[in-house]
Amino acid sequence: MTHLPSGDYTYAYNYYDSNLIQKITYPDGKYAQFEYDDLYRLTNEYARDSGGGLLGTNGYDYDLAENRTGKSNGLVEGYTINALNQVTSIYEVGEDPHTTFEYDLNGNMTSRTVNGQTTCYTYDRENRLRFVYYPPCPDGGSTDFRYDALGRRFKVVQKDAGGQVVGDKRFVYDGLDL
C-alpha cells in the first residue's frame, strides 16, 4: 500500500502482485477497485462508498489486437477501430456514433466531433501539437502550443472566440528539467 498526501488529503493505493492498481481509497473513504484479465487489461472497475456499497461499475471489452472495443455501465458503448488501431467512433449500441475522430497520415488526431461539435488539431513538421481550435472549429477559440529549438514546449496561449488572450502559460527549464 502506498499513501500519497495531497494538501490536506491522503489517497491510499493498493496493488496486485503484478504491480497493477487494485484499489484507490479517497480521502472521504470512498474507493475504486480494479480487475484485470490475464493480459493485464482492465476489465472491470467498481466505485464503492466507505461501507463497501456499490456506487457504479464499468466493464471493458477488447479485440484480438488489444484495442478497447466496448464499455458497459448500464449503457453499452462500442468503439469502431480502423486498420491502424485508431478509434474512429464511439457509439451507444444501436445508436449512431456520438463521437468521431479523424487522423492525418502520421497518425495524429486532426479532429474530434462530439454530438456535432468539432474540435480541430494541427501539428508541426515534428508531429508536435501546435493548435487546438474549439467548437465551432475554427471559430470557437484556440490554444497555441509553442516549442523551443530543443523541442520543449515553452509557451501555451489560449484565446477566446474573439481572438483575445485569456490564458498564457510559460515553461522555464533548468537544463533539461522543467
FENRA-V198013 format. One record per residue. N is the residue number from 1. RES is the residue in one letter. SS is DSSP state (H for helix, E for strand, C for the rest). Layout:
n=N res=RES ss=SS
n=N res=RES ss=SS
This chain:
n=1 res=M ss=C
n=2 res=T ss=E
n=3 res=H ss=E
n=4 res=L ss=E
n=5 res=P ss=E
n=6 res=S ss=E
n=7 res=G ss=C
n=8 res=D ss=C
n=9 res=Y ss=E
n=10 res=T ss=E
n=11 res=Y ss=E
n=12 res=A ss=E
n=13 res=Y ss=E
n=14 res=N ss=E
n=15 res=Y ss=E
n=16 res=Y ss=C
n=17 res=D ss=C
n=18 res=S ss=C
n=19 res=N ss=C
n=20 res=L ss=C
n=21 res=I ss=E
n=22 res=Q ss=E
n=23 res=K ss=E
n=24 res=I ss=E
n=25 res=T ss=E
n=26 res=Y ss=C
n=27 res=P ss=C
n=28 res=D ss=C
n=29 res=G ss=C
n=30 res=K ss=C
n=31 res=Y ss=E
n=32 res=A ss=E
n=33 res=Q ss=E
n=34 res=F ss=E
n=35 res=E ss=E
n=36 res=Y ss=E
n=37 res=D ss=C
n=38 res=D ss=C
n=39 res=L ss=C
n=40 res=Y ss=C
n=41 res=R ss=C
n=42 res=L ss=E
n=43 res=T ss=E
n=44 res=N ss=E
n=45 res=E ss=E
n=46 res=Y ss=E
n=47 res=A ss=E
n=48 res=R ss=E
n=49 res=D ss=C
n=50 res=S ss=C
n=51 res=G ss=C
n=52 res=G ss=C
n=53 res=G ss=C
n=54 res=L ss=E
n=55 res=L ss=E
n=56 res=G ss=E
n=57 res=T ss=E
n=58 res=N ss=E
n=59 res=G ss=E
n=60 res=Y ss=E
n=61 res=D ss=E
n=62 res=Y ss=E
n=63 res=D ss=C
n=64 res=L ss=C
n=65 res=A ss=C
n=66 res=E ss=C
n=67 res=N ss=C
n=68 res=R ss=E
n=69 res=T ss=E
n=70 res=G ss=E
n=71 res=K ss=E
n=72 res=S ss=E
n=73 res=N ss=C
n=74 res=G ss=C
n=75 res=L ss=C
n=76 res=V ss=E
n=77 res=E ss=E
n=78 res=G ss=E
n=79 res=Y ss=E
n=80 res=T ss=E
n=81 res=I ss=E
n=82 res=N ss=C
n=83 res=A ss=C
n=84 res=L ss=C
n=85 res=N ss=C
n=86 res=Q ss=C
n=87 res=V ss=E
n=88 res=T ss=E
n=89 res=S ss=E
n=90 res=I ss=E
n=91 res=Y ss=E
n=92 res=E ss=E
n=93 res=V ss=C
n=94 res=G ss=C
n=95 res=E ss=C
n=96 res=D ss=C
n=97 res=P ss=E
n=98 res=H ss=E
n=99 res=T ss=E
n=100 res=T ss=E
n=101 res=F ss=E
n=102 res=E ss=E
n=103 res=Y ss=E
n=104 res=D ss=C
n=105 res=L ss=C
n=106 res=N ss=C
n=107 res=G ss=C
n=108 res=N ss=C
n=109 res=M ss=E
n=110 res=T ss=E
n=111 res=S ss=E
n=112 res=R ss=E
n=113 res=T ss=E
n=114 res=V ss=E
n=115 res=N ss=C
n=116 res=G ss=C
n=117 res=Q ss=E
n=118 res=T ss=E
n=119 res=T ss=E
n=120 res=C ss=E
n=121 res=Y ss=E
n=122 res=T ss=E
n=123 res=Y ss=E
n=124 res=D ss=C
n=125 res=R ss=C
n=126 res=E ss=C
n=127 res=N ss=C
n=128 res=R ss=C
n=129 res=L ss=E
n=130 res=R ss=E
n=131 res=F ss=E
n=132 res=V ss=E
n=133 res=Y ss=E
n=134 res=Y ss=C
n=135 res=P ss=C
n=136 res=P ss=C
n=137 res=C ss=C
n=138 res=P ss=C
n=139 res=D ss=C
n=140 res=G ss=C
n=141 res=G ss=C
n=142 res=S ss=E
n=143 res=T ss=E
n=144 res=D ss=E
n=145 res=F ss=E
n=146 res=R ss=E
n=147 res=Y ss=E
n=148 res=D ss=C
n=149 res=A ss=C
n=150 res=L ss=C
n=151 res=G ss=C
n=152 res=R ss=C
n=153 res=R ss=E
n=154 res=F ss=E
n=155 res=K ss=E
n=156 res=V ss=E
n=157 res=V ss=E
n=158 res=Q ss=E
n=159 res=K ss=E
n=160 res=D ss=C
n=161 res=A ss=C
n=162 res=G ss=C
n=163 res=G ss=C
n=164 res=Q ss=C
n=165 res=V ss=E
n=166 res=V ss=E
n=167 res=G ss=E
n=168 res=D ss=E
n=169 res=K ss=E
n=170 res=R ss=E
n=171 res=F ss=C
n=172 res=V ss=C
n=173 res=Y ss=C
n=174 res=D ss=E
n=175 res=G ss=C
n=176 res=L ss=C
n=177 res=D ss=E
n=178 res=L ss=C
